[in-house]
Amino acid sequence: MKRYAWFLMLFFPVFLWSQDDLLAEIDKKDNDMVAEAAFKGLKIVNFESTKMLSKREFYFIVAHRFGSIKNGFDDFFGLDFANTRLHFLYGISDGLNISIARSSFNKTYDTSLKYRLLNQRAGESPVTLVGYSQLAVNTLLEEALILRPVDFSDRLSFTQQLLISRKFNDKLSLELMPTYFHEGYTAYAPQENSQYALGLGGRYKLGKRWSVNVDYGWHLNRADGSPFVNPLSIGVDIETGGHVFQLHFTNAQPTFESGFLGNAVGDWGSGDIYFGFNLSRVFNF
């Protein structure tokens, strides 16, 4: 694992640095040569984007991921097996956001911090850097499932990411997401608890109010024989003035980081994929 040690250098920031109406934010021009609105949503699809809440902004996000569409009308293209995440976020400052969420996948609760380290700025920085830290608790895990007493540490998962984005022009933004995540209990026994991934994502704006988004997670130390796969997601962002509506297809049903990175099981080649949406609503206090 020494070859992955360089990732850890990225994951523990030593200093945290500190968009009114969404429609205004999406369309506004660069101010003081700072690249604005690389992404219109807080997520690209599954992965976090470098977009931040402004101070005192409050977001409510419903992330809904249906079951696999593979079985067609038998389970109404997955609608009978939906997974929902309710996500509440608050901007402590322009550069520091906090959140709490609850997912029906494994009845998981999570909390996170998102913090801006650097803004893309002409003549100073070619990229925007944002850190993301998440702690999740699996409340569904039971002794009957793992055939031994359940320790609280088994329920915990931790994710640390560095989000590196660049807005190339008014249409194209790309992002790189080196990621470390630790699962207290892994569903595939040979899998190491500490895991590493490299996320890649981007947005291409096709119109004033909509764009195509793609993200992919390359798992770097997946155990041989694992039934899990790398998450690939393709979606469309639609801005309606008061909220961002994201429609997507993905091979990962979980919607939190260690879930979709470590437990994706779908297969794009066989049509075993999931339709879903993220709906964001912003409030200002």
C-alpha positions in Angstrom: 0.0 0.0 0.0 3.0 2.3 0.1 2.4 3.3 -3.5 -0.9 4.9 -2.4 0.7 6.8 0.5 0.8 10.0 -1.6 -3.0 10.1 -1.4 -2.9 10.6 2.3 -0.9 13.7 1.9 -3.9 15.2 0.2 -6.5 14.3 2.7 -5.8 16.2 5.9 -5.9 20.0 5.3 -4.0 22.1 7.9 -6.1 25.2 7.3 -9.7 25.9 6.3 -10.6 29.0 4.2 -13.5 30.6 4.3 -24.8 32.3 -4.5 -27.9 34.0 -3.7 -30.4 32.9 -6.3 -29.3 29.7 -8.1 -30.2 31.1 -11.5 -28.1 34.2 -11.0 -25.1 32.0 -9.9 -25.3 29.7 -12.9 -25.2 32.5 -15.4 -23.0 35.2 -13.7 -19.7 36.1 -15.3 -16.3 35.8 -13.6 -15.8 38.4 -10.9 -12.2 39.7 -10.3 -11.0 36.9 -12.6 -12.3 34.1 -10.3 -13.9 31.2 -12.2 -17.5 30.9 -11.0 -20.1 28.1 -11.4 -17.9 25.3 -12.6 -20.8 23.0 -11.7 -24.4 24.0 -11.1 -25.2 21.2 -8.6 -23.5 20.2 -5.4 -22.9 16.8 -6.9 -21.7 16.0 -10.4 -23.8 12.8 -10.3 -22.6 10.6 -7.5 -19.4 12.5 -6.6 -19.3 15.9 -4.9 -18.6 18.8 -7.1 -16.5 21.9 -6.0 -19.6 24.0 -5.7 -20.1 25.4 -2.2 -23.0 26.9 -0.4 -22.8 30.6 0.5 -22.9 31.8 4.1 -26.3 31.1 5.7 -27.6 29.2 2.7 -29.6 26.1 3.6 -30.1 23.3 1.1 -32.5 20.3 1.2 -31.7 17.6 -1.3 -33.7 14.5 -2.0 -31.6 11.8 -3.8 -33.8 9.1 -5.1 -32.3 5.9 -6.7 -34.7 3.3 -8.0 -34.0 -0.4 -8.4 -32.4 -1.9 -11.5 -34.3 -1.3 -14.8 -33.2 -4.7 -16.1 -36.4 -6.5 -15.1 -38.6 -4.1 -16.9 -42.3 -4.2 -16.0 -41.9 -7.0 -13.4 -40.9 -4.4 -10.9 -41.9 -1.4 -13.0 -38.3 -0.6 -14.1 -37.0 -0.5 -10.5 -39.7 1.7 -8.9 -40.6 -1.1 -6.5 -37.1 -1.1 -5.0 -36.2 2.6 -4.4 -33.4 3.9 -2.3 -33.9 7.5 -0.9 -31.4 9.9 0.8 -32.6 13.0 2.6 -29.8 15.5 2.8 -29.7 18.8 4.8 -26.8 21.2 4.3 -25.8 24.6 5.7 -23.3 27.2 4.8 -21.4 28.2 8.0 -19.4 30.5 5.7 -18.7 30.8 2.0 -15.9 28.4 2.4 -17.2 25.9 5.0 -20.3 23.8 4.7 -21.8 21.1 7.0 -24.4 18.5 6.4 -26.4 15.6 7.8 -28.2 12.9 5.8 -30.1 9.7 6.1 -30.2 7.0 3.4 -32.5 4.0 3.2 -29.5 1.9 1.8 -28.4 0.0 5.0 -30.4 2.6 7.0 -27.3 4.8 6.9 -26.8 8.1 8.6 -24.0 10.4 7.6 -22.5 13.8 8.4 -19.9 15.7 6.4 -17.8 18.8 6.1 -16.9 20.5 2.8 -14.3 23.2 2.8 -12.8 25.4 0.1 -9.0 25.5 0.0 -8.3 27.4 -3.2 -10.3 29.2 -5.9 -9.5 29.0 -9.6 -8.2 32.5 -10.4 -6.6 33.9 -13.5 -2.9 34.4 -12.9 -2.9 32.7 -9.5 -4.4 29.3 -9.5 -5.5 27.1 -12.5 -7.8 25.0 -10.4 -10.3 25.1 -7.5 -9.5 22.9 -4.5 -12.1 21.7 -2.1 -11.8 19.1 0.7 -14.6 16.8 1.6 -14.9 14.6 4.8 -17.7 12.3 5.6 -18.6 9.9 8.5 -21.4 7.4 7.9 -23.1 4.9 10.3 -24.7 1.7 9.1 -27.6 1.0 11.5 -28.9 -2.1 9.6 -25.9 -4.3 10.3 -26.9 -7.2 12.6 -25.1 -10.1 14.2 -27.1 -12.6 12.1 -25.6 -11.0 8.9 -21.9 -11.1 9.9 -22.1 -14.2 12.1 -20.4 -12.5 15.1 -21.1 -9.7 17.6 -21.4 -6.3 15.9 -19.0 -3.7 17.2 -19.8 0.0 16.7 -16.6 0.3 14.6 -18.2 -2.2 12.2 -20.9 0.2 11.5 -18.7 3.1 10.7 -17.3 4.2 7.4 -15.1 7.3 6.7 -14.4 9.1 3.5 -11.8 11.8 2.7 -11.6 13.4 -0.7 -9.8 16.2 -2.4 -11.9 17.7 -5.2 -9.8 19.4 -7.9 -11.8 21.1 -10.6 -11.1 23.4 -13.6 -13.6 25.4 -15.5 -12.1 25.5 -19.0 -14.7 27.8 -20.6 -18.4 28.6 -20.3 -19.4 25.1 -21.4 -16.8 22.6 -20.1 -15.7 21.9 -16.5 -13.7 18.8 -15.4 -12.9 17.4 -11.9 -10.5 15.0 -10.4 -11.3 13.3 -7.0 -8.6 11.3 -5.2 -10.3 9.4 -2.5 -9.6 7.4 0.6 -12.4 5.5 2.4 -12.5 3.1 5.2 -15.3 0.6 5.9 -15.5 -0.9 9.3 -17.2 -4.0 7.8 -16.8 -5.0 4.2 -19.4 -7.1 2.5 -16.7 -9.1 0.7 -14.4 -10.6 3.3 -11.1 -10.5 1.4 -11.5 -6.7 0.8 -9.2 -4.5 2.9 -11.1 -2.1 5.1 -8.9 0.8 3.9 -9.7 1.5 0.3 -8.5 4.0 -2.4 -10.2 5.4 -5.5 -9.7 8.0 -8.1 -12.8 9.8 -9.3 -13.1 11.5 -12.6 -16.0 13.7 -13.6 -17.2 16.5 -15.8 -20.0 18.8 -17.0 -20.7 20.0 -20.5 -23.3 22.8 -20.8 -25.6 22.3 -23.7 -28.0 25.2 -23.1 -28.7 28.1 -20.8 -30.5 25.9 -18.2 -29.1 22.4 -18.8 -26.0 20.3 -19.1 -24.7 16.7 -19.4 -22.7 15.4 -16.5 -20.6 12.2 -16.1 -18.6 10.8 -13.3 -16.6 7.5 -12.7 -14.9 6.0 -9.7 -11.8 3.9 -10.3 -11.2 1.6 -7.3 -7.5 1.2 -6.9 -7.2 -1.8 -4.5 -10.3 -3.9 -5.0 -9.9 -7.5 -3.9 -9.6 -10.2 -6.5 -12.9 -11.9 -7.1 -15.0 -9.0 -5.6 -18.6 -8.9 -6.8 -18.4 -5.1 -6.7 -17.6 -2.8 -9.7 -16.5 0.7 -10.4 -19.3 3.2 -10.4 -20.1 4.9 -13.7 -22.9 7.5 -13.9 -24.4 9.7 -16.7 -26.9 12.4 -16.1 -28.5 15.7 -17.0 -28.8 18.8 -14.9 -31.8 21.1 -15.3 -32.0 24.5 -13.6 -35.5 25.7 -13.0 -34.8 28.9 -11.0 -35.4 27.8 -7.5 -33.7 24.4 -7.6 -31.5 22.1 -9.6 -33.0 18.9 -10.9 -30.6 16.1 -11.8 -31.7 13.0 -13.7 -29.2 10.2 -14.2 -28.5 6.5 -14.9 -25.8 4.7 -12.8 -24.6 1.2 -11.9 -24.5 2.1 -8.2 -27.7 2.3 -6.1 -26.1 3.7 -2.9 -25.9 7.5 -2.9 -23.3 8.2 -0.2 -19.5 7.9 -0.8 -18.4 4.7 0.7 -21.6 3.1 -0.5 -21.3 3.8 -4.2 -17.5 3.5 -4.2 -17.4 0.2 -2.4 -20.7 -1.5 -3.1 -21.7 -0.8 -6.7 -23.0 -4.0 -8.4 -24.7 -2.9 -11.6 -23.5 -3.8 -15.1 -24.0 -1.3 -17.9 -23.3 -4.0 -20.5 -26.3 -6.1 -19.4 -28.6 -3.2 -18.7 -28.4 -3.8 -15.0 -28.5 0.0 -14.1 -30.4 2.3 -11.9 -32.4 5.4 -12.8 -32.5 8.2 -10.3 -32.7 11.9 -9.5 -31.3 14.5 -7.2 -33.6 17.4 -6.4 -32.1 20.4 -4.6 -34.0 23.3 -2.9 -32.2 26.3 -1.5 -33.3 28.6 1.3 -31.6 31.8 2.5 -31.6 33.0 6.1 
